[in-house]
Amino acid sequence: MSTPIVTDNYYKEREGVLKVALELNSYGYIFRETPNGDVGIDGQIEHVNENGETTGNIVAVQIKSGNSYLVDKGDHFAFYPHDKHRNYWSIFPLPVILFVYYPNDGRIYFTDVRYQLNIPGNDSTYVTLSKDIYLNSTTAKDIFETAGNFGIPYYPIDQVFDIMVRTICANPTFSLSYLDLFTQGLTNICRHVYFSMDLAINIAEYNNETEFGLGIGYDEHEFLHNYSKFVMSQNLAAINYSDYLIDWKERRLQPTFIAPINARGYELLSFIKRVEEKYGTQLPPTTLIRERFIEMKFYSQDDYQRLELAKRLRKIIENTKA
């Protein structure tokens, strides 16, 4: 009487899964293996910060084990996925981290395959895995790069507001704050936040009190990039950072996005409302303050009135806390 046969391939694949799980466990990350129905995703990893707090940063995982999966291309390896997996990974709602355990050197190489597959114009038949990026204590944090984990502390909302007010571009011809970008980007009756280079330029032009035109270079682009990262780090809006990075890293463009505001974003809006009520008597005599943030019906108001209100409010708060 015969029984099912367990092939060497089973043990080889399990070796890779167990090695990845053990490594992730040693770094304090949560690995949830898919118990059944694996169709191209072996599990999920959730990031845990240095305080042991879960952060909500989650990536999907595909694990392969064996020398045959990687083709040596000199300075990198090539992994050739099946078409069905290419299509599945490219549309998956989470970043998909491919881990390949390579017995030749005992290392676990990894990359975000969804990110690579969605780069415009990328018609390569294989996915690239750098020989410099393998799982260890230094690179483990890179697993969550495309999920938007930046190692920035999670602040209470009053501190979020204070940071956004005080974080102002150092260039006087490009004077705008994180708070300016967030409040002026509110759209769809404050259900989404919008960001683009045009938005930043409009704010900076209005705030420019110098005799010079706008000056925009590396530092200004980094300031705008850091604003987006701050919004994501504080969970104010659900921005697809993996898609954002394709413009920022691959195309060398300042990304544009429109993202739904999260519960923390609404908490920030409520805090702004209380701040406006506190300083309302010092602001211009207009119903705009109520329209803009309290009733959130700002869509009918003139853009320059909104800019002036935000500019005045910022100066009042800065002078009060100076």
KOLNULO-448105 format. One record per residue: x, y, z of N, C-alpha, C, O in turn. Coordinates in steps of 0.05 Angstrom, whole numbers, plus 5000, padded with zeros to 4 digits. Example, Ala and Ser with C-alpha at 12.3 -4.5 7.8 and 13.67 -1.06 7.14 Angstrom:
! KOLNULO-448105
526448865156524649105156526449345156528549345169 525749555142527349795143525850015157526850235161 
***
This chain:
! KOLNULO-448105
501749765000500050005000501850255000503650285017 501350434981503050674978501950904994499550915000 503651095001502851335015504051575000505851544984 503051825006504152054992507152084996508152015018 508552174976511452214977512152504982511052684968 513852555001514852825006517452864991519352724996 517453044972519753084955521853274969521153414988 524253264958526353444968525553744965526353904981 523953804944523154074939521554184963521754424970 519854014975518354094998520154195021519754415032 522154035027523954105049525654355042526254515059 526354375017527854605008526254865012527355065022 523754865003522055095005521455165035521555395043 520954955051520455005079522955115093522655275112 525255035084527755145096527855445092528555585110 527155535068527155825063525155975080525756185091 522755865082520655995098521456005127521156215140 522555795138523255785166525655975172525756095193 527555985153529856165157528856465157529756625174 527156525138526056805138524556865163524857075175 522856675171521256715196522956755220522456925237 525156595222526956625245528356885245528657015266 529256975221530657235219528757465227529557635243 526357465217524457675223523757675253523457885265 523457445264522957425293525157545309524657675330 527657505300529957615315530057915314531258035332 528858035294528758325292526258455305525858695305 524558275316522158375330519858435312518058585319 519858325287517658365269515658135271516457915279 513158185264511157975264510857855236510257995217 511257595235510957455209508557275211508357095229 506657315193504157145193504156985167503657085145 504756735170504856555146502056495137500256445153 501656485110499056415099498656115104500155955095 496456045119496055765126495155585104495655345103 493655705084492655555062492055745038492055985042 491555625015490755784992492955964982492456184971 495555884984497756044974497656054943497955854930 497256294933497056334904499156534894498856664874 501256564910503356754902504156934925506057104922 502856904948503557054972503756854995501856705001 506056845008506556655030505856755057505756605076 505357015059504757125086504857425086505057555066 504957535111505157825115507157875137507557715155 508358115136510058205158508958475168508358645152 508758505194507958755205510258875221511658735236 510759135217512959265231512259325260509959405266 514159285277513959345306516259535313518559475306 515559765325517759955331519359885355518859675368 521260055362523159995383521759985411522959875429 519360095413517860085438516059835439514459805458 516159665419514459435418511659485409509859315411 511259725397508559795387508259725358510059775342 505959605351505359555323504759815309503559995321 505559845284505360095270503360095248502760305237 502259865241500459845218501859835191500459815171 504559845191506059815166506159515160507559365174 504859435139504659145132505459115103504759265086 507058905098507758825071507158535067507058375086 506558465042506158185035508858055028510758185022 508957785030511457645027511157405008509257255009 513157374991513557124975516357024980518257174978 516556774988519156654995519856424976518256244971 522256434966523356224949525956124962527356274975 526555874957529055754968530355574948529155394937 532955634943534455464924536155634906535455854898 538455524899540355664881539155714853539955914840 537455534844536455554817534655794812534155874789 533655914834531856144830533356404822532156584810 535856414828537456664822539456614801541056414802 539556794781541556774759543557004764542757234765 546056934766548157134772548657304748549357214726 548257574751548657764729551057954735551258164723 552857864752555158024758554758184784555558084805 553658424782553258594806550458554818549858674839 548858384806546158324817545258044808546457924791 543057954821541857704813539257774797538057984800 538457574780535957594765534057374775534957144777 531557454780529557254787527357274765526357484759 526757044752524857044730522156944740521756694743 520257124744517657034754515856924731516157004708 513956754738511956664719510156904713509757074730 508956904689507157124681504857154701504057374707 503756924710501456944729502257084755500557224766 504757044764505657174788506257474782505757644799 507457534759507957814752505357974753505358184765 503257874741500758014740499558034768498558254775 499657824783498457824810499958014829498658164843 502558004828504158174846503758474838503758644856 503558534813503458814804500858944813500859194816 498758794817496158914825495558864854493358944864 497358734869496758674897496558934913498159124908 494758954933494359204947496559284967496559504977 498359104972500659164990503259134975503358984955 505359254985508059194974508558894977507858774997 509758774956510358484957513358454958514758504939 514358354981517158314985517858024977516857834989 519658004958520657744950523157674965525157824963 523157454980525557354994526457114979524856934973 529057094973530256854961532556764978534556904981 532256524990534456405005536256274986535456094970 538856354986540856264967542956094981544856194993 542555824981544355654996547355684989549055625005 547955774965550755804957552355974976554655924982 551156184987552556355007550956385033551856515051 548656245035547156245060545656505065544756555087 545456685045544156945049541256935039540456775022 539657125050536857155041536657425028536657635041 536557425001536357674986533457754983531657584983 532958024981530158104979529858364963531758524960 527358404953526658644938523658664938522258474943 522658904933519758954930519058904900519659074883 517958674894517358604866515058774855515058844831 513158844871510959004861511959274852511159384831 513759394867514959644860516459624833515959794815 518059424830519559394805517759354781518159464760 515659184784513859124762512259364753511359374730 511859554771510059784764511660034755510460244751 514260014752515860234742515160274712515460084697 514260504703513560544675515960484657518160564662 515360344635517460284616519260054623521059984608 518659924646520359694654519259444639517259324648 520659374618519859134602521758904606521758714590 523258914628525158694634523658434639521458444651 524758214631523557954636524157844664523057644672 525957984678526657894705526558114726526558354719 526458034751526558224774529358224784530658014787 530358464791533158494800533358474830531758604845 535258324840535858314869538758394872540558254863 539258614886541958704890543458514908542358414928 546058474902547658304919548358444946549258314964 547858704947548458844972546058854991546358935014 543758764982541358774999540458495006539058354990 541258405029540458145039539758185069540558375081 538158005079536958035105538958025127540257825132 539258245142540858255166539858485183537958625176 541158535206540158735225540159015213538659185222 541959065194542159335182540059385161538859595160 539459185145537659215122534759145129532959205113 534259025152531558935159529459165156527259115148 530259405164528359635163527659695134525459805129 529359625114528759675086526459515076525259585055 525659305090523359145082520859325080519159285063 520759525098518359695100518659965086516960135089 520759995070521260255058518860345041517860565043 517860165023515760235005513060235019511060315006 512860145044510360155059510160415074508060475086 512260585074512160845086512960845115511961005131 514860675123515960685150518560845149520460765136 518661065165520961245163522461275190524361425192 521561125210522861145236522261415250523661485269 520161555241519461815254517561755277515661595274 517961875301516261815324513361885318512762055301 511561755332508661795329507862005350507861935374 507162245342506762465361503762495367502062425351 503162595392500362675397499562905378501263045368 496962935374495963125353496863405359497463555341 496963495385497763765390500663815382501364025373 502363605385505163625376505363615346507063755334 503663455333503563445304502963725293504263825275 500963855305500264125296502564325300503164485283 503864305324506064485330508364445310509464645301 508964205304511164145285510464245257512164365244 507964215249507064305223507064605220507664715199 506464745242506565035242509465135240510065325225 511265005255513965105258515865005236518065115233 515064795221516864695200516364855175514464805160 518065055170517765245148520265225131522565205141 519965235105522265225087524065465092523165685095 526665405094528565615101528965825080529966045086 528165765055528565955033526366165035523966105032 526966425040524966635043523266685018521066785019 524366604995522766634970520866394966519266394947 521166184983519465944981518365895008518565665019 517166095020516266085048513565945050511466055042 513565705060511165555066511765345087513965255090 509665275102509965075124508564825117506964805098 509064615133507564365130504564415134502964305120 503964595153501064655157499864795133497564735126 501264975120500265095096499664885075497464895063 501464705070501064495050498764325056497164245038 498364255082496164075089493464215087491664105075 493264445099490664575099489864675071487464665064 491764775056491064875029490564645010489464674988 491464405017491064165000488464025006487763834992 487064105027484563965033482563995011482164215000 481263785003479363784981477163584986477263435005 475163584968472963394970471563424998471063225011 471063675005469863745031471463605054470263485072 474063645053475863555073475963255077476563155099 475263105057475562805059478162715047479062495053 479362875031481962805018483963045022483163275026 486462975019488563185018489963154992490662934983 490463384979491763384952494463514955494963694971 496363414939499063534939500163524910499863324896 501363754902502663764876504663994877504564154896 506464004858508364224856506864484852507664694862 504764474836503164724831502064834857502065074861 501064654874499964744900502064884916501665104927 504464764918506664884933507465154922507965344937 507665174895508465424883506365644888507065874894 503765574886501665774892501965884920501666134924 502365714939502665804967505165974970505066184982 507365884959509966024962509866294949510866494959 508566314925508266574912506666764929507367004930 504566664941502966844958504466944982504167164991 506066764994507466825019510066975014511267075033 510966994989513567114983513467414988512067564974 514867505008514967795015517667925008518268145016 519167774992521767884983521468024956519268014944 523568154947523468284921524368094898524468164875 524867844906525767644886523567444879521667414894 523967314856522167104848522766844864524666834879 521066644859521466394873524166264866524966264843 525366154887527866004882527265714890526765654913 527465534871526765244876529065074867529765064843 530264934886532464754880532264494896530164414905 534564374901534664114915533364134943531763974950 534164344959533164364986530164394987528864285004 529064554968526164594968524664334961522564274972 525764184942524563924935524663734959522863574964 526963734973527163564997525163645018524063475032 524763905021522764005041520063895034518663795052 519263905009516663805001516463495004514363395013 518663364998518763075002518462995031516962815038 519763145049519563095077516763155088515863025107 515363355076512663405084510963155079509363075096 511163045055509562805048510162575067508362435076 512762535074513562325092512462375120511662185134 512362625129511262695155508262625156507362505175 506762695135503862635134503462335136501662245150 505162185122504861895123505661785150504361605161 507861885161508861785187506961825210506861665228 505362045208503362105229500661985222498662035237 500461845200497961705192495661905189493461855198 496262135177494262335172492662285147490362365144 493862145128492562075102493661815091495961745097 492061675076492961415065494261455038492961425017 496861515038498361565014499761305005500961175022 499561244980500861004969503861074965504561184944 505461014985508261104983509860954962511761064950 509160704957510460554936510160684909512060714894 507660774903507160914878508461184878509561274858 508461324901509761584904512761554898513861734884 513961344907516861304903517661264874519861334866 515861154858516561124830517061384817518961414801 515461594824515961864813518461984826520162094812 518761954852520862084866523661964860525562114855 523861704860526461574856527061504827529261554818 525061394813525661294786525461514765526961514746 523561694768522961894747524062174754523962354738 525062194779526262454788524162684786524862904778 521762624794519562814794518562864822518662684839 517463104827516063154852513363024849511763114832 512662824865510162674861507662844866507763044880 505462764854502862874858501062654870501162434861 499462724890497562524900495062664911495062904917 492962504912490562584926489862334943489362124932 489762374969489462144987487262185008486862405017 485861975014483761995035484962055062486961935070 483662235077484462295104483762075123481561965121 485562005141485061805161483761925186483362165188 483161745205481961845231483762045244482862245256 486362005242488262195254488162465240488562675252 487762455214487462705198485062865207485163105210 482862725213480462855223480862965251479863175258 482462825266483162925293484763175291484363365307 486563195271488063445267486263665259486563895268 484263615241482463825233480863925257480364165258 480063745274478563835298480364015316479464205328 482963945317484764105333485064385320485164585334 485264385294485464645280483064815285483265055289 480764695286478264835292478464965319477665205323 479464825339479664935366481765165367481265365381 483865145351485865355350484665605337485065825347 483165565316481865795303479865935322479666185322 478465775337476565895357478066055378477066275386 480365955386481966095406482966365396482966565411 483866375371485066615360483166765341484066945327 480666695341478766805322478567105322478267235301 478767225346478467515348480867665336480667905330 483067525332485467655321485667615291487467715278 483767475279483867415251482067615236480467755249 482267645210480667825195477667785199476867555202 476067995201473167965205471867845180470967985162 471767585180470567445157469367185166470167075187 467367085152466166835159467766605147467066365150 470066675134471666465121472766265141472966025135 473366355166474466175186472465955191473165715194 469866025193467865815197467465645173467165405174 467565775149467165625125469465435119469065205110 471865525126474265365117474665115134475064895123 474465135161475264915177472964805194472964565200 471164975203469164875222466864735207466264505213 465664865188463564735172464764585148463364425135 467264645142468664505120467364545093467164355077 466364775088465064835062466765035047465765225035 469364995048471265185037471265195006472365374994 469964994994470264964965469065204950469765244926 467365354962466165584948467765844953467066054942 469865834969471266074976473566134957474565954943 474366374956476566464939479266364950479766384974 480866254932483466144940485166344955486466264975 485266594946487066784959486066864987487666935004 483466854991482366905018483366685037484066735060 483366435027484166215044487166235050488066185072 488766315030491566345034492166565054493966535071 490766785053491167005071490466915100491866985119 488266775103487466675129489666495141490366525164 490666305125492666125134495266275142496566205161 495966475126498366635131498166785157499966785173 495866905161495367065186495366875211496566945231 494066645208493866465230496666365238497266335262 498266295218500966205223502566405238504066345257 502366665230503966875243503066915272504666965290 500466905277499366935304500466715322501366775344 500366465313501366245329504366265334505266215356 505866335313508766365316509466575336511166535353 508066805335508567025354507766945382509067025402 505566795385504666715411506566525425506966535449 507866345409509566145420512566235420514266085430 513066465409515866555407517066595435519366675438 
***
